[in-house]
């Protein structure tokens, strides 16, 4: 069975990769999704009911992409208007303008950060979760969370200094 799964991987890898690349249009994401596809196929091979292997793998790949896409939609950073509504509490026009400029600057600093660092900064610095709570939300160890937060803050300082 191991040899047959390995040969299926070798035979269909390019097809699955091209399919996923056409869906997500990002090389690295497509590679990750290919690995996820074949992992899911391996884990659920007993449910395979002798339909065409190729169509079954494409269905598995499609579902992996849909799960990825839904996850990405949930973690997308909100537009500046979202943040400005949070701080709209009877301020003078000058205060409102300063807050809007700060929000724009923070949004620009966050947009190029890696996802893990971006989420770490948002959870602790903006949503005021404790380190332990934020690590639990991200489903990573406390040490990994602290590293991501440190690197995110460091990248934001560096970008701000440019």
C-alpha positions in Angstrom: 0.0 0.0 0.0 2.9 2.4 0.8 4.3 1.9 -2.6 1.0 2.6 -4.3 0.5 5.9 -2.3 4.0 7.0 -3.1 3.4 6.3 -6.8 0.1 8.2 -6.7 1.9 11.1 -5.2 4.6 11.1 -7.8 2.1 10.7 -10.7 -0.5 13.4 -9.6 1.7 15.9 -7.9 2.1 18.2 -10.9 -1.6 18.1 -11.7 -2.7 18.9 -8.2 -0.1 21.6 -7.9 -1.2 23.3 -11.1 -4.9 23.1 -10.0 -4.2 24.7 -6.6 -1.9 27.3 -8.2 -4.7 28.3 -10.5 -7.0 28.7 -7.5 -4.8 30.6 -5.1 -2.3 32.2 -7.5 0.6 31.9 -5.1 3.4 29.4 -5.4 4.1 28.9 -1.7 0.4 28.6 -0.8 -0.1 26.1 -3.6 2.9 24.0 -2.4 1.5 24.0 1.2 -2.0 23.0 -0.1 -0.5 20.2 -2.2 1.1 18.8 1.0 -2.2 19.3 2.9 -4.0 17.5 0.1 -1.8 14.4 0.1 -1.8 14.3 3.9 -5.6 14.3 3.9 -5.7 11.7 1.2 -3.3 9.5 3.2 -5.4 9.9 6.4 -8.6 9.1 4.7 -7.5 6.5 2.1 -9.8 3.9 3.8 -12.8 6.0 2.8 -11.7 6.0 -0.9 -14.4 4.0 -2.8 -12.6 3.1 -6.0 -13.7 6.1 -8.0 -11.1 7.6 -10.2 -8.1 8.5 -8.1 -7.5 11.7 -10.0 -11.0 13.1 -9.4 -10.9 12.0 -5.8 -7.5 13.8 -5.3 -8.9 16.9 -7.0 -11.9 16.9 -4.7 -9.6 16.6 -1.7 -7.4 19.4 -3.1 -10.5 21.6 -3.6 -11.7 21.1 -0.1 -8.2 21.9 1.3 -8.3 25.1 -0.7 -11.8 26.0 0.5 -10.7 25.5 4.1 -7.6 27.6 3.5 -9.7 30.4 1.8 -12.2 30.5 4.7 -9.5 30.7 7.2 -7.8 33.5 5.4 -11.1 35.5 5.2 -11.5 35.2 9.0 -8.1 36.5 9.8 -8.0 39.4 7.3 -7.2 42.8 8.9 -10.1 45.2 8.9 -10.0 48.4 6.9 -9.1 51.7 8.5 -12.8 52.6 8.8 -13.2 49.6 11.3 -10.5 51.0 13.6 -11.8 54.6 13.3 -15.2 53.5 14.5 -13.6 52.0 17.6 -12.1 55.4 18.6 -15.1 57.6 17.6 -16.1 58.7 21.1 -17.1 62.4 21.0 -13.7 63.8 20.1 -12.9 67.2 18.8 -12.2 67.4 15.1 -8.5 67.8 15.8 -8.4 64.7 18.0 -10.4 62.7 15.4 -7.9 63.7 12.7 -4.9 62.7 14.8 -6.5 59.3 15.7 -7.3 58.7 12.0 -3.7 59.5 11.0 -2.5 57.1 13.7 -4.8 54.4 12.6 -3.6 54.8 9.0 0.0 54.6 10.1 -0.6 51.5 12.2 -2.5 49.9 9.3 0.4 50.6 6.9 2.9 49.2 9.4 0.9 46.0 9.9 0.0 45.2 6.3 3.4 43.8 5.3 4.1 41.8 8.5 4.0 38.0 8.3 0.6 36.7 9.4 1.8 35.2 12.6 3.5 38.4 13.7 0.6 40.5 12.6 -1.8 38.4 14.6 0.4 38.5 17.7 0.6 42.3 17.6 -3.1 42.7 17.1 -4.1 40.3 19.8 -1.9 41.7 22.5 -1.4 45.4 21.6 -4.8 46.2 20.2 -7.2 43.7 21.6 -5.4 43.7 25.0 -5.3 40.0 25.5 -2.7 38.6 27.8 0.3 36.7 26.4 -1.3 33.4 27.5 -4.7 34.2 26.1 -3.2 35.4 22.7 -1.0 32.3 22.5 -4.1 30.1 23.1 -6.0 31.9 20.4 -3.2 31.4 18.0 -2.8 27.8 19.2 0.9 28.1 19.7 3.2 27.9 22.8 3.7 30.9 25.0 7.3 31.1 24.0 6.5 31.0 20.3 3.9 33.7 20.8 6.4 36.0 22.6 8.9 35.5 19.8 6.3 36.4 17.2 5.2 39.4 19.1 8.7 40.6 19.6 9.6 40.2 15.9 6.3 41.9 14.9 7.0 44.9 17.1 10.6 45.0 15.9 9.6 44.9 12.2 7.1 47.7 12.8 9.7 49.9 14.6 12.2 49.3 11.7 9.6 50.1 9.1 8.6 53.3 11.0 12.2 54.4 11.2 12.7 54.1 7.4 
